[in-house]
Amino acid sequence: MQTEADVDAWRAAGSPSSWQIRSSGRTRTLAAKPGPWQEDDPDARGGGVFDVGGLGRFTYQELQDLPTDPEDLRELLCEGSIKLADGRTGAPKSCEEPTSVLDQVFSLLANTPVPPKVRAGLMRLITDHPGVQRLGAVKDSLGRAAVALAAPFESADGRGTIQRQVLFDQRTGELLGSRDIQLEPGPDSEKWQVTGRVLDYWAIVDSGWTDARPVLPR
């Protein structure tokens, strides 16, 4: 979600139609004009699948049948191989850093309809996971009251030490989003990447089932 400051910065840069950013060791080109929606093709039984980064592809029923115990969920996230289509497996899963667990839990909570007991188990998992810090009450990037769990990591592209936060609604426990905050700049940090700066964020305003096709933002 863009802010007025984002719009002012874009206009000050000459209102470009595309620009490059560097993140996690890769350079990406972003465009101001949105692209087309992409949809998952149905499987042989008529249903789509949920593609969870670092874990693999799951049907709706497989998500409903996930374990609820935090230790069983840790094994699902961190052990074995990535689950591909038709029973095939991919690369080994990895949870070498606390941020890996935060990322995978965030992906499951944000992008899949796991049932409440599984959501509760995932939240307990990251709350007690070694290396994950409890930051307590904070405001998210939209100004909403939140509680945050966080872990630091070293940037792969020389941008120093960054803290990844996963944020939950202070009252309901619903997932609000995530964000990266600069802790210590590195040798390849940009001038604006100073200590305490929010580098990027995801904000979840609402989620749920719908029969209506989404409308592209303008």
matplotlib code that plots the C-alpha trace (Angstrom):
import matplotlib.pyplot as plt

x = [0.0, 1.6, 1.7, 1.8, 5.5, 5.9, 4.1, 6.2, 9.4, 8.2, 7.4, 10.7, 12.5, 10.7, 7.6, 9.4, 7.4, 9.9, 12.9, 15.3, 15.8, 18.3, 17.3, 18.7, 21.5, 19.3, 18.3, 14.7, 12.8, 9.5, 6.9, 4.3, 1.6, 0.1, 0.4, -2.3, -3.7, -2.3, -4.5, -3.6, -4.9, -7.3, -5.9, -7.5, -10.1, -11.2, -9.4, -6.4, -3.4, -1.7, 2.0, 3.8, 7.4, 10.0, 7.4, 5.7, 2.3, -0.8, -4.4, -7.1, -7.7, -4.0, -3.9, -6.9, -5.1, -1.8, -0.7, -1.5, 1.4, 4.2, 7.0, 5.1, 4.8, 8.5, 9.3, 6.9, 8.6, 12.2, 12.8, 12.5, 12.1, 9.9, 6.6, 6.0, 3.1, 2.2, 4.0, 7.4, 9.9, 12.2, 15.2, 15.7, 13.9, 16.1, 15.6, 19.2, 18.2, 15.3, 14.1, 13.5, 10.9, 9.3, 9.1, 7.5, 5.0, 4.1, 3.6, 1.3, -0.8, -0.9, -1.6, -3.4, -6.7, -5.2, -7.8, -7.7, -6.0, -3.1, -2.8, -2.6, 0.1, 2.1, 1.9, 3.1, 6.0, 7.5, 6.8, 9.0, 11.5, 15.2, 16.4, 13.0, 12.5, 9.2, 9.1, 5.7, 3.4, 4.2, 2.4, 2.4, 3.1, -0.5, -0.6, -2.6, -1.9, 0.1, 2.5, 5.7, 7.9, 11.3, 14.7, 17.8, 19.6, 22.7, 21.8, 23.2, 23.9, 26.0, 23.2, 24.2, 22.0, 18.3, 15.5, 12.4, 9.2, 6.0, 3.0, -0.2, -3.3, -3.0, -6.6, -7.6, -4.3, -5.0, -1.9, -1.4, 1.8, 5.5, 8.4, 12.1, 13.9, 17.6, 19.5, 23.1, 24.0, 26.5, 29.2, 26.7, 23.8, 22.2, 22.3, 18.7, 19.2, 20.0, 19.5, 15.8, 14.5, 11.7, 13.1, 9.9, 6.6, 3.6, 0.3, -2.8, -6.0, -8.5, -8.5, -11.1, -13.1, -14.9, -16.7, -15.8, -12.8, -10.3, -10.0, -6.5, -5.2, -4.7]
y = [0.0, 3.3, 6.4, 10.1, 10.1, 7.2, 9.3, 12.4, 10.4, 8.9, 12.4, 13.8, 11.0, 12.2, 9.9, 6.9, 4.1, 1.5, 1.2, -1.3, -2.4, -4.7, -7.2, -10.5, -10.4, -9.9, -7.0, -6.7, -4.4, -3.0, -1.2, 1.4, -0.3, -3.5, -6.7, -9.3, -11.6, -15.1, -18.1, -21.6, -24.2, -26.8, -30.2, -33.5, -33.3, -29.8, -27.8, -25.6, -25.8, -23.4, -22.9, -22.1, -20.9, -23.2, -25.9, -26.8, -27.3, -28.2, -28.8, -27.3, -30.6, -31.2, -27.8, -28.7, -31.9, -30.2, -31.0, -28.6, -29.3, -26.8, -29.5, -31.4, -28.1, -27.4, -30.8, -29.9, -26.6, -27.6, -31.2, -33.3, -32.0, -29.5, -31.0, -30.8, -31.9, -35.5, -36.7, -35.6, -33.8, -30.9, -29.4, -30.0, -27.7, -25.3, -23.6, -22.6, -19.1, -18.0, -15.8, -18.9, -20.1, -16.6, -16.5, -19.9, -19.3, -15.9, -17.5, -20.1, -17.7, -15.0, -17.1, -20.3, -21.1, -23.2, -23.9, -22.0, -24.8, -24.9, -21.1, -21.3, -24.0, -21.9, -18.8, -20.9, -22.3, -18.9, -17.4, -20.0, -20.6, -20.0, -16.7, -15.2, -12.0, -10.9, -7.1, -6.6, -3.8, -1.8, 0.0, -1.5, 0.4, 1.5, 2.7, -0.3, -1.6, -4.8, -7.2, -8.2, -11.2, -10.6, -12.0, -10.4, -11.6, -10.5, -9.2, -11.3, -8.2, -6.2, -4.1, -5.0, -6.4, -6.3, -7.2, -9.1, -8.6, -10.5, -8.5, -9.6, -7.7, -6.8, -7.7, -10.6, -12.2, -11.9, -11.6, -7.9, -8.2, -8.1, -5.7, -5.4, -2.7, -1.7, -2.4, -1.7, -0.5, -2.4, -1.4, -1.6, 0.1, 3.1, 6.5, 6.2, 2.8, 4.2, 2.5, 2.2, 2.8, 0.5, -1.0, -2.7, -4.0, -6.2, -5.1, -7.3, -5.3, -8.1, -11.7, -14.4, -16.3, -14.5, -15.3, -11.8, -11.4, -8.9, -5.5, -4.4, -1.3, 1.9]
z = [0.0, -1.1, 1.1, 0.2, 0.9, -1.7, -4.3, -3.5, -3.9, -7.2, -8.5, -7.3, -9.3, -12.5, -12.3, -13.9, -15.5, -14.3, -11.9, -10.5, -7.0, -5.5, -2.8, -1.4, -3.9, -7.0, -9.1, -10.1, -12.4, -11.1, -13.2, -12.3, -14.5, -13.0, -14.9, -15.5, -12.8, -12.7, -11.7, -10.6, -13.0, -11.5, -10.7, -11.9, -9.1, -10.2, -7.4, -7.3, -5.1, -2.7, -3.5, -0.2, -0.6, 1.0, 1.7, -1.6, -3.1, -1.0, -1.7, 0.5, 2.2, 2.9, 4.6, 6.8, 7.8, 8.9, 12.5, 15.3, 17.7, 17.4, 17.3, 14.5, 12.6, 13.1, 11.5, 8.6, 8.0, 8.6, 7.8, 4.6, 1.1, -0.6, -1.7, -5.5, -7.7, -8.3, -5.1, -6.3, -4.0, -4.5, -2.7, 1.1, 3.4, 5.5, 8.8, 9.5, 10.6, 12.8, 9.9, 7.8, 10.3, 10.5, 6.7, 6.3, 9.2, 7.7, 4.2, 5.6, 7.7, 5.0, 1.9, 2.9, 4.7, 7.4, 10.2, 13.6, 15.5, 13.0, 13.1, 16.9, 16.6, 14.2, 16.4, 19.4, 17.3, 16.4, 19.8, 21.4, 18.6, 19.5, 18.2, 17.8, 19.9, 21.5, 20.8, 22.6, 21.7, 18.5, 15.7, 12.3, 9.1, 8.8, 12.4, 13.8, 17.3, 17.0, 18.8, 17.0, 16.8, 15.2, 14.2, 12.8, 9.6, 7.6, 4.2, 1.3, -0.8, 1.7, 3.2, 6.8, 9.6, 9.1, 11.5, 10.1, 12.1, 11.9, 13.3, 14.8, 15.9, 19.5, 20.3, 18.0, 17.1, 13.4, 11.1, 10.2, 8.1, 8.2, 7.7, 7.5, 9.5, 9.2, 12.3, 11.1, 7.6, 5.6, 3.1, 0.2, 1.9, 0.2, 1.9, 2.9, 4.5, 8.0, 11.4, 12.2, 8.6, 7.4, 4.2, 3.1, 4.5, 3.8, 5.2, 5.3, 5.4, 4.9, 3.7, 3.1, 0.5, -2.3, -5.6, -7.0, -9.2, -7.7, -9.2, -10.1, -8.2, -10.3]

ax = plt.figure().add_subplot(projection="3d")
ax.plot(x, y, z, "-o")
ax.set_aspect("equal")
plt.show()
